[in-house]
Amino acid sequence: AEGKLAFTVQILKEVCALFEEDDSSSSWQEITVENFLNVVNKQADELHSCIKGHGHMKKKNTKLQLYFKRLSNEILKKMGHSAEAWELIRKEIKDHLIRADHLVSSLLTSK
């Protein structure tokens, strides 16, 4: 269970890092992005506090890190951080957040 929580925390932190890139070309209002990041960071912090000893957080999933790095490099940077690139990122992240929610929810129902 702690491994799943740590994986989810890493997803949330990677999402935040991605959304902190240059979003000046996105069609989102700055306050909307700030509110989104505040919620995602708060969820990550609260889930992180559920991990005993926080030992699982020292070892990050490198495949997940590489995936988010590819999103940044292959979509955002290559497309010049355009509104179109941000829309692709938004769709990808939405899918990831839904999967992360299912992962954490499965921990609640498996008890």
C-alpha positions as CSV (number, residue, x, y, z in Angstrom):
1,A,0.0,0.0,0.0
2,E,2.8,2.4,0.9
3,G,4.4,1.7,-2.5
4,K,1.2,2.7,-4.3
5,L,0.9,5.8,-2.2
6,A,4.5,6.8,-2.9
7,F,3.9,6.2,-6.6
8,T,0.8,8.4,-6.5
9,V,2.7,11.1,-4.6
10,Q,5.4,11.0,-7.3
11,I,2.8,11.4,-10.0
12,L,1.3,14.4,-8.3
13,K,4.7,16.0,-7.8
14,E,5.7,15.4,-11.4
15,V,2.4,17.0,-12.6
16,C,3.2,20.1,-10.5
17,A,6.7,20.3,-11.9
18,L,5.3,20.0,-15.5
19,F,2.7,22.7,-14.9
20,E,5.3,25.1,-13.4
21,E,6.9,25.3,-16.8
22,D,6.3,28.3,-19.1
23,D,2.5,28.3,-19.5
24,S,2.2,31.8,-21.0
25,S,0.8,30.5,-24.2
26,S,-1.8,28.3,-22.5
27,S,-5.4,29.4,-22.6
28,W,-5.8,29.0,-18.9
29,Q,-6.1,31.9,-16.4
30,E,-3.2,32.2,-14.1
31,I,-5.4,31.9,-11.0
32,T,-6.8,28.7,-12.4
33,V,-3.4,27.2,-12.7
34,E,-2.4,28.4,-9.3
35,N,-5.5,26.9,-7.7
36,F,-4.9,23.6,-9.5
37,L,-1.3,23.4,-8.4
38,N,-2.3,24.3,-4.8
39,V,-4.8,21.4,-4.7
40,V,-2.4,18.9,-6.3
41,N,0.4,19.9,-4.0
42,K,-1.9,19.6,-0.9
43,Q,-3.0,16.2,-2.0
44,A,0.6,15.1,-2.5
45,D,1.6,16.4,0.9
46,E,-1.4,14.7,2.6
47,L,-0.8,11.4,0.9
48,H,2.9,11.6,1.7
49,S,2.1,12.0,5.4
50,C,0.3,8.6,5.2
51,I,3.6,6.8,4.3
52,K,5.2,5.4,7.4
53,G,8.7,6.7,7.9
54,H,8.5,8.2,4.4
55,G,11.2,5.7,3.3
56,H,9.4,4.9,0.1
57,M,9.9,8.5,-1.1
58,K,13.6,8.2,-1.3
59,K,13.5,5.9,-4.3
60,K,11.6,7.4,-7.2
61,N,10.2,5.5,-10.1
62,T,12.7,6.3,-12.9
63,K,10.3,5.2,-15.7
64,L,7.7,7.7,-14.4
65,Q,10.3,10.5,-14.2
66,L,11.4,9.7,-17.8
67,Y,7.8,9.7,-18.9
68,F,7.2,13.2,-17.5
69,K,10.5,14.4,-18.9
70,R,9.4,13.2,-22.4
71,L,6.1,15.1,-22.0
72,S,8.1,18.2,-21.3
73,N,10.7,17.7,-24.0
74,E,8.7,16.0,-26.8
75,I,5.5,18.0,-26.5
76,L,6.0,21.3,-24.6
77,K,9.5,22.2,-25.8
78,K,9.2,20.9,-29.3
79,M,5.9,22.7,-29.8
80,G,7.2,25.9,-28.2
81,H,5.0,25.7,-25.1
82,S,2.1,26.6,-27.4
83,A,-1.6,26.5,-26.5
84,E,-1.9,23.4,-28.5
85,A,0.9,21.7,-26.6
86,W,-0.6,22.6,-23.3
87,E,-4.0,21.2,-24.4
88,L,-2.3,17.9,-25.2
89,I,-0.6,18.0,-21.8
90,R,-3.9,18.8,-20.1
91,K,-5.5,15.7,-21.6
92,E,-2.6,13.4,-20.7
93,I,-2.5,14.8,-17.1
94,K,-6.3,14.4,-16.7
95,D,-5.9,10.7,-17.6
96,H,-3.1,10.3,-15.1
97,L,-5.0,12.0,-12.3
98,I,-8.0,9.7,-12.9
99,R,-5.7,6.6,-12.8
100,A,-4.0,7.9,-9.6
101,D,-7.5,8.4,-8.0
102,H,-8.4,4.8,-8.9
103,L,-5.1,3.6,-7.4
104,V,-5.6,5.3,-4.1
105,S,-9.3,4.4,-4.1
106,S,-8.4,0.8,-4.5
107,L,-6.4,1.0,-1.3
108,L,-9.5,2.2,0.6
109,T,-11.7,-0.6,-0.8
110,S,-9.2,-3.4,-0.3
111,K,-9.3,-3.3,3.5
